Amino acid sequence: MGMAIDRDDTQFHVLAVDDSLIDRKLIERLLKTSSFQVTAVDSGSKALEFLGLNNNDADDDEEDEQRDSNTESVSSDEDQDHQDLGLGVNLIITDYCMPGMTGYDLLKKIKKSSSFKDIPVVIMSSENIPSRISRCLEDGAEEFLLKPVQLSDVNKLRPHLVKGRSKDIDSSHKTTSTRLITSGN
């Protein structure tokens, strides 16, 4: 029975983002110990690149919104491309304090993306600052973990992964049902 659980968990792909090599290796090892597939990158911009999202400065957000509203028919194709580039990421775990783009900035960009807004994002930090934690959770983070991250913290991620997966299953089931009804006519 334990083997079946391990096999299911390997289907979960976690994108880990941390500028500290030691912290990145630690979270990567903890996730792999728990049978997750892990992709680790050292910055928010590399995470966006991996997901296929443009790394635009905050100043460009208004321009992006205008472009998006002008290209609605193209955005669905772009969204599919983004999902393909993201290689089935089921969860993103990111450090809060990184040079260039903070984990909070990355969270906001992911939650703005139509392709990735439903992917759970977990923020990690060595600083226990209540206002920071509240802001991240209010703006869409599923969890806020204090470093050093431990195996018990990784176990807290499972419900978020299962919740995200059930959304995928529900949407694919609806698509299948629609096809069956359509082909029956």
Stockholm file with secondary structure:
# STOCKHOLM 1.0

chainA/1-185         MGMAIDRDDTQFHVLAVDDSLIDRKLIERLLKTSSFQVTAVDSGSKALEFLGLNNNDADDDEEDEQRDSNTESVSSDEDQDHQDLGLGVNLIITDYCMPGMTGYDLLKKIKKSSSFKDIPVVIMSSENIPSRISRCLEDGAEEFLLKPVQLSDVNKLRPHLVKGRSKDIDSSHKTTSTRLITSGN
#=GR chainA/1-185 SS CHHHHHHHHTTCEEEEECSCHHHHHHHHHHHHHTTCEEEEESSHHHHHHHHTCCCCCGGGHHHHHHHHHHTHHHHHHHHHHHHHHTTTCCEEEEESCCSSSCHHHHHHHHHHCTTTTTSCEEEEESSCCHHHHHHHHHTTCSEEEESSCCHHHHHTTHHHHHHHHHHHHHHHHHHHHHHHHHHHC
#=GC SS_cons         CHHHHHHHHTTCEEEEECSCHHHHHHHHHHHHHTTCEEEEESSHHHHHHHHTCCCCCGGGHHHHHHHHHHTHHHHHHHHHHHHHHTTTCCEEEEESCCSSSCHHHHHHHHHHCTTTTTSCEEEEESSCCHHHHHHHHHTTCSEEEESSCCHHHHHTTHHHHHHHHHHHHHHHHHHHHHHHHHHHC
//
